[in-house]
Amino acid sequence: MSTFTIFLVLIIIVSFLLVVVVMVQNPKGGGLSSSFGGGGTQQLGGVKKTTDFLDKSTWILATVLLALILVSNIAIDGATGAAESKALDPDSATTSMPAPTKPTTNNTETPIDTTNE
């Protein structure tokens, strides 16, 4: 498996987990965090601990995703050996432009008579 494939799979997994964690949260007090502490009973640590866990997991997953993207960019550029673009290198520019052609004029057309008769 190539480095690109490994980073691609990891980025997709972390992105999916981040979407799931964000969708579970509800900023208005609903969602999973309110169902754990609803009805005045404390279940699985209550609302506060669930909200803290979801907040921390969101930040951790977002940081991991950002780090994976940056590291994959460095790793992929290092593996291919093409750190700089050849488009900016004047020595490697060996493109030849075609010779300019003369515009052809077609003088066989009859001129338009603009005089009023």
C-alpha positions as protocol buffer text, in pm:
chain_id: "A"
residue {
  index: 1
  type: MET
  ca { x: 0 y: 0 z: 0 }
}
residue {
  index: 2
  type: SER
  ca { x: 132 y: 343 z: -88 }
}
residue {
  index: 3
  type: THR
  ca { x: 171 y: 633 z: 151 }
}
residue {
  index: 4
  type: PHE
  ca { x: -107 y: 817 z: -28 }
}
residue {
  index: 5
  type: THR
  ca { x: -351 y: 531 z: 27 }
}
residue {
  index: 6
  type: ILE
  ca { x: -268 y: 501 z: 397 }
}
residue {
  index: 7
  type: PHE
  ca { x: -319 y: 872 z: 459 }
}
residue {
  index: 8
  type: LEU
  ca { x: -634 y: 875 z: 247 }
}
residue {
  index: 9
  type: VAL
  ca { x: -791 y: 593 z: 450 }
}
residue {
  index: 10
  type: LEU
  ca { x: -695 y: 757 z: 781 }
}
residue {
  index: 11
  type: ILE
  ca { x: -832 y: 1095 z: 673 }
}
residue {
  index: 12
  type: ILE
  ca { x: -1162 y: 937 z: 563 }
}
residue {
  index: 13
  type: ILE
  ca { x: -1200 y: 748 z: 893 }
}
residue {
  index: 14
  type: VAL
  ca { x: -1125 y: 1056 z: 1105 }
}
residue {
  index: 15
  type: SER
  ca { x: -1358 y: 1270 z: 892 }
}
residue {
  index: 16
  type: PHE
  ca { x: -1641 y: 1021 z: 934 }
}
residue {
  index: 17
  type: LEU
  ca { x: -1588 y: 1006 z: 1312 }
}
residue {
  index: 18
  type: LEU
  ca { x: -1582 y: 1386 z: 1330 }
}
residue {
  index: 19
  type: VAL
  ca { x: -1911 y: 1409 z: 1141 }
}
residue {
  index: 20
  type: VAL
  ca { x: -2070 y: 1154 z: 1374 }
}
residue {
  index: 21
  type: VAL
  ca { x: -1952 y: 1335 z: 1688 }
}
residue {
  index: 22
  type: VAL
  ca { x: -2070 y: 1673 z: 1560 }
}
residue {
  index: 23
  type: MET
  ca { x: -2409 y: 1533 z: 1456 }
}
residue {
  index: 24
  type: VAL
  ca { x: -2461 y: 1378 z: 1800 }
}
residue {
  index: 25
  type: GLN
  ca { x: -2419 y: 1718 z: 1963 }
}
residue {
  index: 26
  type: ASN
  ca { x: -2709 y: 1958 z: 1978 }
}
residue {
  index: 27
  type: PRO
  ca { x: -2636 y: 2317 z: 2078 }
}
residue {
  index: 28
  type: LYS
  ca { x: -2986 y: 2371 z: 2222 }
}
residue {
  index: 29
  type: GLY
  ca { x: -2950 y: 2102 z: 2488 }
}
residue {
  index: 30
  type: GLY
  ca { x: -3108 y: 1819 z: 2290 }
}
residue {
  index: 31
  type: GLY
  ca { x: -2935 y: 1529 z: 2129 }
}
residue {
  index: 32
  type: LEU
  ca { x: -2739 y: 1261 z: 2308 }
}
residue {
  index: 33
  type: SER
  ca { x: -2617 y: 1481 z: 2592 }
}
residue {
  index: 34
  type: SER
  ca { x: -2969 y: 1560 z: 2717 }
}
residue {
  index: 35
  type: SER
  ca { x: -3093 y: 1204 z: 2688 }
}
residue {
  index: 36
  type: PHE
  ca { x: -2826 y: 1081 z: 2929 }
}
residue {
  index: 37
  type: GLY
  ca { x: -2930 y: 1318 z: 3207 }
}
residue {
  index: 38
  type: GLY
  ca { x: -3297 y: 1372 z: 3127 }
}
residue {
  index: 39
  type: GLY
  ca { x: -3571 y: 1328 z: 3386 }
}
residue {
  index: 40
  type: GLY
  ca { x: -3361 y: 1427 z: 3687 }
}
residue {
  index: 41
  type: THR
  ca { x: -3169 y: 1098 z: 3698 }
}
residue {
  index: 42
  type: GLN
  ca { x: -2796 y: 1066 z: 3643 }
}
residue {
  index: 43
  type: GLN
  ca { x: -2701 y: 803 z: 3388 }
}
residue {
  index: 44
  type: LEU
  ca { x: -2353 y: 736 z: 3254 }
}
residue {
  index: 45
  type: GLY
  ca { x: -2202 y: 1042 z: 3417 }
}
residue {
  index: 46
  type: GLY
  ca { x: -2483 y: 1285 z: 3342 }
}
residue {
  index: 47
  type: VAL
  ca { x: -2517 y: 1571 z: 3099 }
}
residue {
  index: 48
  type: LYS
  ca { x: -2206 y: 1764 z: 3198 }
}
residue {
  index: 49
  type: LYS
  ca { x: -1966 y: 1474 z: 3149 }
}
residue {
  index: 50
  type: THR
  ca { x: -2129 y: 1374 z: 2821 }
}
residue {
  index: 51
  type: THR
  ca { x: -2105 y: 1729 z: 2688 }
}
residue {
  index: 52
  type: ASP
  ca { x: -1742 y: 1753 z: 2801 }
}
residue {
  index: 53
  type: PHE
  ca { x: -1663 y: 1422 z: 2630 }
}
residue {
  index: 54
  type: LEU
  ca { x: -1828 y: 1532 z: 2305 }
}
residue {
  index: 55
  type: ASP
  ca { x: -1650 y: 1870 z: 2315 }
}
residue {
  index: 56
  type: LYS
  ca { x: -1311 y: 1712 z: 2380 }
}
residue {
  index: 57
  type: SER
  ca { x: -1361 y: 1445 z: 2116 }
}
residue {
  index: 58
  type: THR
  ca { x: -1459 y: 1711 z: 1860 }
}
residue {
  index: 59
  type: TRP
  ca { x: -1143 y: 1911 z: 1928 }
}
residue {
  index: 60
  type: ILE
  ca { x: -923 y: 1601 z: 1928 }
}
residue {
  index: 61
  type: LEU
  ca { x: -1066 y: 1467 z: 1602 }
}
residue {
  index: 62
  type: ALA
  ca { x: -1041 y: 1807 z: 1434 }
}
residue {
  index: 63
  type: THR
  ca { x: -678 y: 1840 z: 1544 }
}
residue {
  index: 64
  type: VAL
  ca { x: -596 y: 1488 z: 1428 }
}
residue {
  index: 65
  type: LEU
  ca { x: -761 y: 1558 z: 1091 }
}
residue {
  index: 66
  type: LEU
  ca { x: -562 y: 1877 z: 1045 }
}
residue {
  index: 67
  type: ALA
  ca { x: -238 y: 1703 z: 1143 }
}
residue {
  index: 68
  type: LEU
  ca { x: -307 y: 1412 z: 905 }
}
residue {
  index: 69
  type: ILE
  ca { x: -368 y: 1650 z: 617 }
}
residue {
  index: 70
  type: LEU
  ca { x: -47 y: 1844 z: 683 }
}
residue {
  index: 71
  type: VAL
  ca { x: 167 y: 1533 z: 735 }
}
residue {
  index: 72
  type: SER
  ca { x: 21 y: 1365 z: 425 }
}
residue {
  index: 73
  type: ASN
  ca { x: 113 y: 1669 z: 217 }
}
residue {
  index: 74
  type: ILE
  ca { x: 471 y: 1657 z: 342 }
}
residue {
  index: 75
  type: ALA
  ca { x: 499 y: 1279 z: 307 }
}
residue {
  index: 76
  type: ILE
  ca { x: 353 y: 1269 z: -44 }
}
residue {
  index: 77
  type: ASP
  ca { x: 578 y: 1554 z: -167 }
}
residue {
  index: 78
  type: GLY
  ca { x: 882 y: 1385 z: -15 }
}
residue {
  index: 79
  type: ALA
  ca { x: 799 y: 1048 z: -171 }
}
residue {
  index: 80
  type: THR
  ca { x: 762 y: 1179 z: -525 }
}
residue {
  index: 81
  type: GLY
  ca { x: 1063 y: 1408 z: -511 }
}
residue {
  index: 82
  type: ALA
  ca { x: 873 y: 1684 z: -686 }
}
residue {
  index: 83
  type: ALA
  ca { x: 884 y: 1952 z: -420 }
}
residue {
  index: 84
  type: GLU
  ca { x: 881 y: 2236 z: -671 }
}
residue {
  index: 85
  type: SER
  ca { x: 680 y: 2287 z: -982 }
}
residue {
  index: 86
  type: LYS
  ca { x: 864 y: 2269 z: -1312 }
}
residue {
  index: 87
  type: ALA
  ca { x: 636 y: 2541 z: -1445 }
}
residue {
  index: 88
  type: LEU
  ca { x: 831 y: 2798 z: -1242 }
}
residue {
  index: 89
  type: ASP
  ca { x: 1175 y: 2668 z: -1345 }
}
residue {
  index: 90
  type: PRO
  ca { x: 1295 y: 2862 z: -1654 }
}
residue {
  index: 91
  type: ASP
  ca { x: 1562 y: 2600 z: -1737 }
}
residue {
  index: 92
  type: SER
  ca { x: 1310 y: 2319 z: -1775 }
}
residue {
  index: 93
  type: ALA
  ca { x: 1078 y: 2522 z: -1996 }
}
residue {
  index: 94
  type: THR
  ca { x: 1144 y: 2374 z: -2338 }
}
residue {
  index: 95
  type: THR
  ca { x: 816 y: 2449 z: -2499 }
}
residue {
  index: 96
  type: SER
  ca { x: 828 y: 2578 z: -2852 }
}
residue {
  index: 97
  type: MET
  ca { x: 569 y: 2818 z: -2972 }
}
residue {
  index: 98
  type: PRO
  ca { x: 436 y: 2781 z: -3323 }
}
residue {
  index: 99
  type: ALA
  ca { x: 544 y: 3036 z: -3579 }
}
residue {
  index: 100
  type: PRO
  ca { x: 301 y: 3326 z: -3606 }
}
residue {
  index: 101
  type: THR
  ca { x: 83 y: 3317 z: -3912 }
}
residue {
  index: 102
  type: LYS
  ca { x: -10 y: 3618 z: -4118 }
}
residue {
  index: 103
  type: PRO
  ca { x: -376 y: 3706 z: -4107 }
}
residue {
  index: 104
  type: THR
  ca { x: -538 y: 3638 z: -4439 }
}
residue {
  index: 105
  type: THR
  ca { x: -763 y: 3895 z: -4594 }
}
residue {
  index: 106
  type: ASN
  ca { x: -1023 y: 3804 z: -4845 }
}
residue {
  index: 107
  type: ASN
  ca { x: -1035 y: 4090 z: -5097 }
}
residue {
  index: 108
  type: THR
  ca { x: -1276 y: 3913 z: -5329 }
}
residue {
  index: 109
  type: GLU
  ca { x: -1578 y: 4051 z: -5149 }
}
residue {
  index: 110
  type: THR
  ca { x: -1762 y: 4335 z: -5312 }
}
residue {
  index: 111
  type: PRO
  ca { x: -1766 y: 4655 z: -5111 }
}
residue {
  index: 112
  type: ILE
  ca { x: -2096 y: 4767 z: -4968 }
}
residue {
  index: 113
  type: ASP
  ca { x: -2235 y: 5077 z: -5134 }
}
residue {
  index: 114
  type: THR
  ca { x: -2314 y: 5325 z: -4861 }
}
residue {
  index: 115
  type: THR
  ca { x: -2435 y: 5604 z: -5087 }
}
residue {
  index: 116
  type: ASN
  ca { x: -2803 y: 5683 z: -5093 }
}
residue {
  index: 117
  type: GLU
  ca { x: -2966 y: 5663 z: -5434 }
}
